[in-house]
Amino acid sequence: QVQLVESGGGLVQTGDSLRLSCVASGRTFSSSAMGWFRQAPGKEREFVAAISRSGGSTYYADSVKGRFSISRDNAKNTVYLQMFSLRPEDTAVYYCAADFLGGLGKNENQYDFWGQGTQVTVSS
């Protein structure tokens, strides 16, 4: 079993930056690829970014490419999502997820464990 706990969400203004963190416990963190997803009100959950086990490979949704950066610190069992130039359409609950098969995918069905989410609200 794996526990994932996100933090760092909040209310910001358009153009601001925010960094989300997700701390993992329960299994070897470095054995899993990690992903960030988000769900806006009334919409389906969507892929945001993913990072490989070592951190050497990353993958982004087109909507956040160039504005968001995913990284990880395996010594701290933590994955980060640095968000720049935030827009109102980035408003959502952000979830981190772990994929122990090690893929770098955007399909949420690939991910085995999920956090409870952290709210990000971007005002215009």
Accessible surface in RSA format (square Angstrom, percent):
REM  Atomic radii and reference values for relative SASA: ProtOr
REM  Chains: A
REM  Algorithm: Lee & Richards
REM  Probe-radius: 1.40
REM  Slices: 20
REM RES _ NUM      All-atoms   Total-Side   Main-Chain    Non-polar    All polar
REM                ABS   REL    ABS   REL    ABS   REL    ABS   REL    ABS   REL
RES GLN A   1   146.74  82.1 111.69  81.6  35.04  83.4  40.03  85.2 106.71  80.9
RES VAL A   2    11.25   7.4   3.30   3.0   7.95  19.2   3.30   2.9   7.95  21.6
RES GLN A   3    86.87  48.6  82.34  60.2   4.53  10.8  52.95 112.7  33.93  25.7
RES LEU A   4     8.53   4.7   0.17   0.1   8.36  21.0   0.17   0.1   8.36  22.5
RES VAL A   5    86.50  56.9  84.86  76.8   1.65   4.0  84.86  73.7   1.65   4.5
RES GLU A   6     7.24   4.2   0.00   0.0   7.24  17.2   0.00   0.0   7.24   5.9
RES SER A   7    59.46  50.2  55.43  74.0   4.03   9.3  40.36  85.9  19.10  26.8
RES GLY A   8    37.53  46.3   0.00   N/A  37.53  46.3  24.96  68.5  12.57  28.2
RES GLY A   9    30.09  37.1   0.00   N/A  30.09  37.1   2.37   6.5  27.72  62.1
RES GLY A  10    29.81  36.8   0.00   N/A  29.81  36.8  29.71  81.5   0.10   0.2
RES LEU A  11   131.53  73.3 100.62  72.0  30.91  77.7 100.63  70.7  30.90  83.2
RES VAL A  12    19.90  13.1  15.21  13.8   4.69  11.3  19.90  17.3   0.00   0.0
RES GLN A  13   122.28  68.4 122.28  89.4   0.00   0.0  26.15  55.7  96.12  72.9
RES THR A  14    71.62  50.9  51.10  51.8  20.52  48.9  50.59  67.9  21.04  31.8
RES GLY A  15    48.26  59.5   0.00   N/A  48.26  59.5  25.54  70.1  22.71  50.9
RES ASP A  16    59.67  41.8  55.30  55.0   4.37  10.3  12.06  28.4  47.61  47.5
RES SER A  17    56.60  47.8  35.90  47.9  20.69  47.7  21.74  46.3  34.86  48.8
RES LEU A  18    31.96  17.8  27.19  19.4   4.77  12.0  31.96  22.4   0.00   0.0
RES ARG A  19   130.23  54.7 113.93  58.1  16.31  38.8  24.34  33.3 105.89  64.2
RES LEU A  20     0.00   0.0   0.00   0.0   0.00   0.0   0.00   0.0   0.00   0.0
RES SER A  21    21.62  18.3  21.62  28.9   0.00   0.0   8.82  18.8  12.80  17.9
RES CYS A  22     0.03   0.0   0.01   0.0   0.02   0.1   0.00   0.0   0.03   0.0
RES VAL A  23    74.10  48.8  72.41  65.5   1.69   4.1  72.41  62.9   1.69   4.6
RES ALA A  24     5.82   5.3   3.33   5.1   2.48   5.7   3.53   5.0   2.29   6.1
RES SER A  25    55.22  46.7  52.43  70.0   2.80   6.4  40.92  87.1  14.30  20.0
RES GLY A  26    57.92  71.4   0.00   N/A  57.92  71.4  24.71  67.8  33.21  74.4
RES ARG A  27   118.63  49.8  98.04  50.0  20.58  49.0  32.04  43.8  86.59  52.5
RES THR A  28    88.40  62.9  75.32  76.4  13.08  31.2  45.98  61.8  42.42  64.1
RES PHE A  29     6.15   3.1   1.57   1.0   4.58  11.9   3.35   2.0   2.80   8.0
RES SER A  30    49.68  42.0  40.71  54.3   8.98  20.7  19.92  42.4  29.76  41.7
RES SER A  31    47.15  39.8  41.43  55.3   5.72  13.2  24.04  51.2  23.11  32.4
RES SER A  32     1.19   1.0   1.19   1.6   0.00   0.0   0.00   0.0   1.19   1.7
RES ALA A  33     0.00   0.0   0.00   0.0   0.00   0.0   0.00   0.0   0.00   0.0
RES MET A  34     0.31   0.2   0.31   0.2   0.00   0.0   0.00   0.0   0.31   0.4
RES GLY A  35     0.02   0.0   0.00   N/A   0.02   0.0   0.00   0.0   0.02   0.0
RES TRP A  36     0.00   0.0   0.00   0.0   0.00   0.0   0.00   0.0   0.00   0.0
RES PHE A  37     2.01   1.0   2.01   1.2   0.00   0.0   2.01   1.2   0.00   0.0
RES ARG A  38    13.79   5.8  13.79   7.0   0.00   0.0   1.78   2.4  12.00   7.3
RES GLN A  39    68.04  38.0  64.62  47.2   3.43   8.2  10.10  21.5  57.95  43.9
RES ALA A  40    22.95  21.1  18.98  29.3   3.97   9.0  19.21  27.1   3.73   9.9
RES PRO A  41   114.94  83.8  86.85  79.2  28.08 102.1  99.65  82.3  15.28  95.0
RES GLY A  42    92.90 114.6   0.00   N/A  92.90 114.6  45.57 125.0  47.34 106.0
RES LYS A  43   144.90  70.7 132.22  81.1  12.68  30.2  84.03  75.6  60.87  64.8
RES GLU A  44   154.39  88.6 141.71 107.2  12.68  30.2  58.20 112.6  96.19  78.5
RES ARG A  45    69.50  29.2  51.85  26.4  17.66  42.0   6.99   9.6  62.51  37.9
RES GLU A  46    79.19  45.5  74.33  56.2   4.86  11.6  29.63  57.3  49.56  40.5
RES PHE A  47    20.30  10.2   9.84   6.1  10.47  27.2   9.84   6.0  10.47  30.0
RES VAL A  48     0.18   0.1   0.07   0.1   0.11   0.3   0.18   0.2   0.00   0.0
RES ALA A  49     0.00   0.0   0.00   0.0   0.00   0.0   0.00   0.0   0.00   0.0
RES ALA A  50     0.00   0.0   0.00   0.0   0.00   0.0   0.00   0.0   0.00   0.0
RES ILE A  51     3.22   1.8   3.22   2.4   0.00   0.0   3.22   2.3   0.00   0.0
RES SER A  52    21.14  17.9  21.09  28.1   0.05   0.1  20.08  42.8   1.06   1.5
RES ARG A  53   103.20  43.3 101.69  51.8   1.51   3.6  30.50  41.7  72.70  44.1
RES SER A  54    95.93  81.1  62.83  83.9  33.10  76.2  52.19 111.1  43.74  61.3
RES GLY A  55    26.86  33.1   0.00   N/A  26.86  33.1   7.25  19.9  19.62  43.9
RES GLY A  56    69.23  85.4   0.00   N/A  69.23  85.4  35.39  97.1  33.84  75.8
RES SER A  57    55.46  46.9  49.97  66.7   5.49  12.7  18.13  38.6  37.33  52.3
RES THR A  58    62.02  44.1  34.88  35.4  27.14  64.7  12.68  17.0  49.35  74.6
RES TYR A  59    79.99  37.3  77.62  44.2   2.37   6.2  56.54  42.5  23.45  28.9
RES TYR A  60    40.09  18.7  34.52  19.6   5.57  14.5  26.88  20.2  13.21  16.3
RES ALA A  61    20.77  19.1  13.73  21.2   7.04  16.0  20.77  29.2   0.00   0.0
RES ASP A  62   122.78  86.0  99.40  98.9  23.38  55.3  37.89  89.2  84.89  84.7
RES SER A  63    60.42  51.1  41.90  55.9  18.51  42.6  50.33 107.2  10.08  14.1
RES VAL A  64     0.34   0.2   0.33   0.3   0.02   0.0   0.34   0.3   0.00   0.0
RES LYS A  65   120.82  58.9 101.08  62.0  19.74  47.0  62.85  56.6  57.97  61.7
RES GLY A  66    81.45 100.4   0.00   N/A  81.45 100.4  42.51 116.7  38.94  87.2
RES ARG A  67    22.01   9.2  19.64  10.0   2.37   5.6  18.81  25.7   3.20   1.9
RES PHE A  68     8.89   4.4   0.00   0.0   8.89  23.1   0.53   0.3   8.35  23.9
RES SER A  69    49.14  41.5  48.25  64.4   0.90   2.1  21.16  45.1  27.98  39.2
RES ILE A  70     6.67   3.8   0.00   0.0   6.67  16.1   0.00   0.0   6.67  18.1
RES SER A  71    51.12  43.2  50.12  66.9   1.00   2.3  35.65  75.9  15.47  21.7
RES ARG A  72    30.19  12.7   2.81   1.4  27.38  65.2   3.18   4.4  27.01  16.4
RES ASP A  73    45.04  31.5  40.59  40.4   4.45  10.5  14.68  34.5  30.36  30.3
RES ASN A  74    51.97  35.8  35.56  34.4  16.41  39.5  20.51  49.4  31.46  30.4
RES ALA A  75   102.29  94.0  56.28  86.9  46.01 104.7  68.31  96.2  33.98  90.0
RES LYS A  76   135.77  66.2 118.19  72.5  17.58  41.9  72.53  65.3  63.25  67.4
RES ASN A  77    54.86  37.8  54.86  53.0   0.00   0.0   4.15  10.0  50.71  49.0
RES THR A  78     8.02   5.7   8.02   8.1   0.00   0.0   2.99   4.0   5.02   7.6
RES VAL A  79     0.00   0.0   0.00   0.0   0.00   0.0   0.00   0.0   0.00   0.0
RES TYR A  80    31.05  14.5  31.05  17.7   0.00   0.0  16.60  12.5  14.45  17.8
RES LEU A  81     0.00   0.0   0.00   0.0   0.00   0.0   0.00   0.0   0.00   0.0
RES GLN A  82    44.39  24.8  44.38  32.4   0.00   0.0  17.65  37.6  26.74  20.3
RES MET A  83     0.00   0.0   0.00   0.0   0.00   0.0   0.00   0.0   0.00   0.0
RES PHE A  84    98.10  49.1  98.10  60.8   0.00   0.0  98.10  59.5   0.00   0.0
RES SER A  85    59.17  50.0  54.90  73.3   4.27   9.8  19.42  41.4  39.75  55.7
RES LEU A  86     0.64   0.4   0.00   0.0   0.64   1.6   0.00   0.0   0.64   1.7
RES ARG A  87   100.92  42.4 100.92  51.4   0.00   0.0  18.39  25.1  82.53  50.0
RES PRO A  88    54.47  39.7  47.18  43.0   7.30  26.5  47.57  39.3   6.90  42.9
RES GLU A  89   116.52  66.9  91.86  69.5  24.66  58.7  61.59 119.1  54.93  44.8
RES ASP A  90     0.58   0.4   0.58   0.6   0.00   0.0   0.00   0.0   0.58   0.6
RES THR A  91    30.97  22.0  28.54  28.9   2.43   5.8  26.59  35.7   4.37   6.6
RES ALA A  92     1.14   1.0   0.82   1.3   0.33   0.7   1.14   1.6   0.00   0.0
RES VAL A  93    40.75  26.8  40.64  36.8   0.10   0.3  40.64  35.3   0.10   0.3
RES TYR A  94     0.00   0.0   0.00   0.0   0.00   0.0   0.00   0.0   0.00   0.0
RES TYR A  95    37.68  17.6  37.68  21.4   0.00   0.0   9.98   7.5  27.70  34.1
RES CYS A  96     0.00   0.0   0.00   0.0   0.00   0.0   0.00   0.0   0.00   0.0
RES ALA A  97     0.00   0.0   0.00   0.0   0.00   0.0   0.00   0.0   0.00   0.0
RES ALA A  98     1.15   1.1   1.15   1.8   0.00   0.0   1.15   1.6   0.00   0.0
RES ASP A  99     1.61   1.1   1.61   1.6   0.00   0.0   0.00   0.0   1.61   1.6
RES PHE A 100    29.66  14.8  16.33  10.1  13.33  34.7  16.38   9.9  13.28  38.0
RES LEU A 101   157.90  87.9 133.14  95.2  24.76  62.3 134.90  94.7  23.00  61.9
RES GLY A 102    23.28  28.7   0.00   N/A  23.28  28.7   1.75   4.8  21.54  48.2
RES GLY A 103    26.78  33.0   0.00   N/A  26.78  33.0  26.65  73.1   0.13   0.3
RES LEU A 104    57.09  31.8  38.73  27.7  18.36  46.2  39.44  27.7  17.65  47.5
RES GLY A 105    11.74  14.5   0.00   N/A  11.74  14.5  11.74  32.2   0.00   0.0
RES LYS A 106   126.29  61.6 116.76  71.6   9.53  22.7  63.85  57.5  62.45  66.5
RES ASN A 107    73.27  50.5  66.71  64.5   6.55  15.8  19.74  47.5  53.53  51.7
RES GLU A 108    58.78  33.7  53.72  40.6   5.06  12.0  17.86  34.5  40.92  33.4
RES ASN A 109   130.84  90.2  98.39  95.1  32.45  78.1  29.75  71.6 101.09  97.7
RES GLN A 110    68.81  38.5  58.02  42.4  10.79  25.7  34.69  73.8  34.13  25.9
RES TYR A 111    12.59   5.9   0.00   0.0  12.59  32.7   0.09   0.1  12.50  15.4
RES ASP A 112    72.33  50.7  43.05  42.9  29.28  69.2  17.96  42.3  54.37  54.2
RES PHE A 113    38.68  19.4  35.81  22.2   2.87   7.5  38.68  23.5   0.00   0.0
RES TRP A 114    70.87  28.4  43.59  21.1  27.29  64.1  33.97  18.1  36.91  59.9
RES GLY A 115     9.69  12.0   0.00   N/A   9.69  12.0   1.98   5.4   7.71  17.3
RES GLN A 116   113.43  63.4  83.81  61.3  29.62  70.5  73.33 156.1  40.10  30.4
RES GLY A 117    12.05  14.9   0.00   N/A  12.05  14.9   0.46   1.3  11.59  26.0
RES THR A 118    17.91  12.7  12.68  12.9   5.22  12.4   7.00   9.4  10.91  16.5
RES GLN A 119    84.46  47.2  76.06  55.6   8.40  20.0  49.83 106.1  34.63  26.3
RES VAL A 120     0.00   0.0   0.00   0.0   0.00   0.0   0.00   0.0   0.00   0.0
RES THR A 121    46.01  32.7  46.01  46.6   0.00   0.0  34.75  46.7  11.26  17.0
RES VAL A 122     6.72   4.4   0.00   0.0   6.72  16.2   0.00   0.0   6.72  18.2
RES SER A 123    43.28  36.6  36.69  49.0   6.59  15.2  35.89  76.4   7.40  10.4
RES SER A 124   130.32 110.1  69.33  92.5  60.99 140.5  55.07 117.3  75.25 105.4
END  Absolute sums over single chains surface
CHAIN  1 A     6057.0       4548.8       1508.3       3079.1       2977.9
END  Absolute sums over all chains
TOTAL          6057.0       4548.8       1508.3       3079.1       2977.9
